[in-house]
Amino acid sequence: MQSASDRHEYPAHWEADVVLRDGGTARIRPITVDDAERLVSFYEQVSDESKYYRFFAPYPRLSDKDVHRFTHHDFVDRVGLAATVGGEFIATVRYDRIGADGMAASAPADEAEVAFLVQDAHQGRGVASALLEHIAAVARERDIRRFAAEVLPANNKMIKVFTDAGYTQKRSFEDGVVHLEFGLEPTERSVAVQRAREQRAEAHSVGRLLAPGSVAVVGTGRSPGGVGRSVLGNLREAGFTGRLYAVNKAFPEDLKELDGVPAHRSVRDIAEPVDLAVVAVPAEQVPEAVTECGEHGVQGLVVLSAGYAESGPDGRERQRELVRHARAYGMRIIGPNAFGVINTSPEVRLNASLAPEMPRPGRIGLFAQSGAIGIALLSRLHRRGGGVTGVTGVSTFISSGNRADVSGNDVLQYWYDDPDTDVALMYLESIGNPRKFTRLARRTAAAKPLVVVQGAGSAPQGHAVRATRLPHATVSALLRQAGVIRVDTITELVDAGLLLARQPLPTGPRVAILGNSESLGLLTYDACLSEGLRPLPPLDLTTEASARDFHAALARALADETCDAVVVTAIPAIGERSPGDAELAEALRSAAAAAPAKPVLVVHVELGGLAMALSAATSTAPRAEAAPRARTDAPEGEQPVPTAVEAPEGAHLIPAYPAAERAVRALAEAVKYAQWRREAADAGKVPEYEDIDEKGAAELIGGLLARGQGLTLGTDETCELLGRYGIRTRRAIPAPTPDEAARAAAALGYPVALKATAPHLRHRADLGGVRLDVADAEQLRRSYAELTGLFGKPEEIRPVVQAMAPRGVDTVVRAVIDPAAGAVLSFGLAGAASQLLGDMAHRLVPVTDREATSLIRSIRTAPLLFGWRGSTPVDTAALEELLLRVSRLVDDHPEVVAVTLEPVVVAPHGLSVLGASVRLAPPPARDDLGPRTLPTY
């Protein structure tokens, strides 16, 4: 029970679960007066040496005064945090605000002295580094800007904690003590250090689940059948290399073995350490199992049990309690309601899942939240993807169920530097933290392909995460910007995965097509055009082509410098010279091996033997002796699973597809991904503009926000704020009467535009609410009468007068702060047609110069900006600069939560912003800049 503080209520929002360096978890929370006994017990377990380093003198025990001091905090000037496992302290940190004289002080003093103490058994786990991140965040919240620390020179571990944190610091040595002082504002280096630590910790936490040395199946039934007994059998059949244990409290006391596996009534009864527990008991019995596992030191859980968030409000609360319970013991969870995990590495051979067969070893990593989708993915790879044949194996498979703890983000952290995974395939029903996912995806995609099917689901059930307000299409566009290969179906997921796992990336979009069917070649040609590729005229080898003819044609195509990839089409042929399947496969493979830098794909029609031969085992498939026998019960319309055939060591597998459209679509995704990889190598820079007045804009925003929590700025305020960032808008003068319209036009100078700005008429020139090139007062009064006659009284249509801008292309620029994804910059052409088609492009802020260039070229209507059908190209350089200035505005000032510039008329020389709106509000919290935490419950 937590008590109130001396001056402030208990700050519950400081509580957090963190992943430590070794993959275990700990709870960080404020220390309160109720923690006296825990503190004394913790201190008794600290070595004399660590006590000496903390207090600079022998200090065998804490006095009552010490205990009072270290447990009574005001949570402002004096703060203490503890890292706990199993409810007991493993480390503490505290700060005391000090003044210029080094004595205790209160605000406005902005410096504090900080000190740590870590239990010896937990040193080296990264506990102090995690505590430093959290105590620094607390200090910033309490307007403390600097920490000071005094450390003995021999205390190298603690000195390293401070110096490695990445903060700007000063270091001095006096009176035998190292004095450190460092600012607490995040720096580029401190954020990089924090994210590198996050990656290592989360990768290790997943690695412990996927490569355990021992597994206990809790809930193993005494009779065949049932979830627990099935998983135990799957583990045995897979040849798990570690120790196995069967656990069921209903086992007879004299039962020592079950299916040759040691049997126990409780995890507590197992004499050896247990790394992973697979929990397959009813939901009401799970808490007891978690307690037993936690007390035994189990490192992680795979919870197959159902009855949690998927079952309603009671289940959601049960799920939250499950996660809190497991994390209290430092354990991470896959599930609940999970299908399980698989690791095909020969050193592990783990099948802790409901999949009855171990997938073939390979280089593809699979992640799915849904068990049904997980089954479908494994099945399609096993059957060559519903017609996409070939022996392609899996490195690791995770089906996370309700994704209460371990998520796709954690798995990405693991795959990023996993040497056994070359391609990552993910089915995501939702993205709980889009900002973090796009950051991790960008880093992963720079090293290996990441293919994602994104569902339209909501946030994970039971999670306390901010939901994105962005449309599904916008999130998809942001994923593509991050290098993610976005596909729409699991068939496309497998199609792309097979190509990326087997073939090199294409260097461009030029495609050679050859084969023994003119019609199939033309279909492939048309498919290439539809996907934006540049196909060469198909080469028809005729139905009489021999294997030698295919070999020669493929060799010539691969040697052609005008070709970046080759699609081979093949149909059954009849005749003496017609090649057999194995002969043709060897001909294609040998030709491809001579030019390994270009990808080769095969479109086959009813050539099951060819698909089998092309799929001969290499680096992504098992040896012939390890391959399962061919299935003869494949569903109608699908090829049976062929037995793998040995291929030359190091040879590329040639993927085979049953339809031209599927092969070409996979190739097109590979082409776009390869282009992204090339561009990501030089992402560009965020330019500096000397005329930007960041400080003046901040003062203006602060003054405006003082009026209220959120407001849409008026015209003058909008123009002033945008002007601080060099964004000039054309003045629009309200014209409530014809006379005032004439005076406004005289002040601006003819010709002018007369516009109706009522919400139902704004930006709808197609409705007739705009009069352009009004040359004089007489024409202006006539136009005014026409507008009011058509649409209503002046107070209803809100007419304005504006100076005419040079003619050009009307565009729209928007920026919005999404609570989950962050700041997003969007661009498109103005008008109903673009809105109807959803033709907008999006980029995450801050936008670089290269991203601004690609942004305006990403929309389908971009040709209108570049001289389409003989029109004059417009000033895209000015448009790019405008995008960069808007990006800088919302990045520098997160209080600017929405900006709309519409229309922006881009002329052959320069541009004009004719309409603008800005909304201010207190910015949403940036969880990506705070200390590392796991999702809260």
Residue, then its C-alpha position, 0 to 999 in steps of 0.5 A: m500500500q503506497s502512502a501519500s508524500d509530504r507535499h505531493e500525492y504519490p506519483a503513480h505515473w512514475e511507476a514503470d516496468v523495464v526490460l534489463r540488459d539480460g532480458g529479464t524485467a524489473r519494476i521501477r517505482p517511487i520509494t515510500v514510507d511503507d518501504a522501511e522493511r524492504l529497504v533494510s532487507f535490501y541493504e543487508q544483502v549489499s556487500d561491504e564494498s558496495k556500501y563503501y562505494r556508496f557512503f565513502a566509508p564503512y557503513p555496515r547497517l542503516s540507522d533509524k535516521d537513515v531509514h527515515r531519510f531514505t523512505h520519506h520523500d516530498f517527490v519534488d526536492r527529494v525523490g527516491l526510486a527503487a527497482t524491484v523483482g518479486g516485490e523486493f528491492i534490487a536497486t535504489v536511486r535518489y536525488d536531493r535538490i541542492g543550491a549553488d552552495g551544494m546544500a539542500a534547496s528548493a525551487p527555483a534551484d535546478e540542480a540535484e545530487v544523485a546517488f545509486l546503490v545496486q545489490d551485488a547479485h544484480q550488478g551488470r544487468g543494466v539496472a543502474s542505467a535504467l534507473l538513471e533514465h527514470i530518475a532523470a525524467v522525474a527530475r526534468e518533470r520537477d524542473i531540475r536541469r542538472f545532476a551532480a554526483e560524487v564517485l570514488p575513483a575505484n567505483n568504475k562501474m558507477i562512473k561508467v553508468f554516468t559517462d556512458a549515458g550520453y548526456t553533456q557532462k563535466r568531470s573533475f577530480e578533487d580530494g580523492v573524489v571524482h565529481l561529475e556534473f551533467g545536463l538532463e536534456p536529451t541529446e542526440r547521443s543520449v537518445a541513441v544510447q538509450r535506444a541501443r540499450e533498448q534494442r539489446a534488452e528487448a532482443h535478449s528478452v525474446g531470445r530467452l523465450l526462443a532459445p531456452g535450455s529447459v522447458a516445463v509444460v504446465g498442464t500436461g494431461r495424464s491421457p493423450g490429447g489436450v493442449g498441454r499433452s499435445v505441446l509436450g508431444n510436439l516438443r519431443e517430436a521436434g527433438f528439443t535439445g534441452r531438458l523437458y518437464a511435464v507438470n500437472k498438480a493432478f499427477p499421482e505422487d508416484l508418477k515419475e515420467l510421462d512419455g519418457v519426460p520427467a513428471h512433477r506435480s509442481v514447478r517447485d518440485i523440479a530440482e534444476p533451473v527452468d528457463l521457459a514454462v508453457v502454461a496450458v491450464p484453465a485461466e483460473q489456475v494460471p495465477e497459481a502457475v505464474t507464482e510457482c514459476g516466478e518463485h522457481g526463477v523461470q525466465g519466461l512464459v508462453v501462455l496458451s490458456a484462453g479466457y482473457a481480453e478476447s472474452g470481455p471486460d472481466g477477461r481484460e482485467r484478468q489479462r492485466e493482472l496476469v501481466r502485472h503478476a509475471r512482471a513482478y517476478g521479472m518474467r516476460i509473456i507470449g500470449p495469453n491465448a497464444f498458438g506458441v513459438i518455434n525455433t528451428s535452429p539445430e542447436v535448439r529445435l524448439n516447437a513449443s506450439l500447437a503446430p503438429e509438425m516442425p517447420r523446415p529450417g530456413r531463413i524466414g522469420l514469421f510473426a502473427q498475432s492470430g493463431a489462425i493466421g499463424i497456422a495459415l502462414l506455416s501451412r502455406l510455406h509448407r505447401r509452397g503458398g497455395g501454388v507458390t512451390g518451393v522448399t523454403g524454411v523458417s528460422t523462428f515463428i511467434s504467434s502471440g495471441n492477445r499480445a499482452d506483453v511481447s509484441g511485434n516490436d520486441v520480435l523486430q528487436y530480436w530479428y534485427d541482429d539475428p544471424d539466422t533470419d534473412v527475411a521477416l514476415m509479419y501479420l499485424e492485426s493492429i499496431g499498438n505503438p506506430r511511432k516505435f514500430t516505424r522507427l524499428a521497422r526503418r532500422t530493420a528494413a535497412a538490414k533485411p526485408l520486412v514484409v507486413v500484412q496490416g489488418a485494420g484492427s484496433a489497439p491490442q485488447g487490454h493495453a493502455v496505449r494511445a490509439t492512432r487517429l490516422p486513417h488506415a491508408t495513412v498508416s500504410a503510407l508511413l510504413r512504406q516510408a519506413g521501408v516496410i514492404r506492405v502487402d494486402t493478403i497472406t498469399e502476397l506475404v508468402d509470395a514476396g517472402l519467397l522471392l526475397a529469401r531466395q534471390p538478390l534484390p533487383t537494381g532497377p525496374r527493367v524486366a526481361i521476359l522469356g519462355n515457351s508460351e507467347s500468351l503467357g509472356l504477354l500476360t507477364y508483360d501486361a502485369c509488369l506494366s500494371e505494376g509500374l515495371r519496365p518490361l522488355p519485349p517478351l522472347d518467345l522460345t516456342t513450345e519446341a524449346s529444349a532445356r539448352d534453349f532455355h539455358a542459352a536465352l536466360a544466360r543472354a538475358l542475365a548478361d544484358e545490361t539493359c535488364d535488371a531481372v528476368v521472368v521465365t514462363a514455362i508451360p508443359a510441352i509435348g515432343e521429343r525435344s521437350p525438356g523434362d522437369a529436372e532437366l529444365a530446372e537444372a538448365l535454369r539454375s545453372a544459367a542463373a548461377a553464372a549471373p547471381a546478381k540478378p533475380v530470376l523468377v519462374v511462372h509455371v503452369e501445371l508443372g509440379g515437377l518443375a516447381m519441385a526441381l526449382s525448389a531443390a534444397t539449399s541454404t533455406a531448406p533442409r537436406a534431402e534426408a531431413a525432408p518429409r515425404a510428399r503429401t498426397d492429400a493436398p487440397e484440390g487445386e494445390q500441388p502436393v508437397p514434393t520431397a526436397v532434392e539436393a542442390p549445389e551448395g550456395a546456389h540460389l533457389i529460383p521461386a516458382y509462381p502459378a500466375a504471372e500476376r503473383a510473380v510480377r507483384a512480388l518482383a515489383e515489391a522487391v524493386k521498390y524495396a531495393q530503391w528504398r534501400r538505396e535512398a535510405a543510405d543517404a536520407g538527406k538532411v533537415p535544412e536550416y533557414e536563417d529567416i526562421d524565428e524559432k524563439g519569436a514563434a515560441e513566445l507567440i505560441g506561449g502567449l496564445l495558449a495562455r488563453g486556453q487549452g486549445l484554440t484555432l487561430g484567427t487569420d492575423e494570428t495564423c499569418e503572424l505565426l507562419g510568417r515567423y517560419g518564412i511562410r507568407t500568406r496572401r491576405a484575404i479581407p472580409a467583405p460583408t457588404p459590396d462597398e467594403a468589398a470595393r474598398a478592399a479591392a482598391a487597397l489590394g489593387y485590381p485584379v482581385a478574387l472574390k470568394a465565399t468562405a462559408p464551410h460548405l463552400r470553402h475550397r469548392a470552386d466547382l460549386g461556383g463560389v469563387r470569382l477570379d480576375v475581377a478587373d474593376a469595381e463594376q465587375l466586383r459589385r456584379s460578382y458580389a450580387e451573383l454570389t449572394g443571389l446564388f448562395g445566400k446573404p453575406e453573413e451566410i456565405r462570408p465573402v472575402v476579397q483577395a489579390m490575384a495570384p499567378r496561375g498554377v496548380d492548386t495543392v494542399v499541405r497539411a500537418v497533424i500531430d497524432p497521439a500515437a504516430g507523432a507528427v505527420l506531413s501530408f501533400g496532395l493536389a487540391g480539389a474534389a477529385s484528389q479527395l475522392l481518390g485519397d491521392m495524398a502522400h505522407r511523411l513523418v516529421p521531421v522531413t529531410d530535403r530528399e523526403a520532401t522531393s519524394l513526397i511531391r512525386s509520390i502522388r498519382t497526380a504528380p505529372l500535373l506538376f511536371g508539364w503533363r501534356g505540354s503544360t508548363p512545369v511548376d516551381t517544385a523547388a519552392l514547393e519543397e521548401l514550403l514543405l520543409r518549413v511546415s515540417r520545421l514548424v511542427d517539429d520545433h513547436p509540438e504545440v502546433v497540433a494542426v496546420t492546413l495550407e489550402p490552396v497553395v497555388v504553385a506557379p512556374h515561378g514561386l507559389s502563393v498560399l491563399g488559405a491557412s489555418v493553425r490549431l494550437a493545443p498542449p502537445p501530447a506526451r512524447d513517450d519515445l523521448g522518455p525513459r524505456t518502459l514496457p506498455t502499461y496496464 
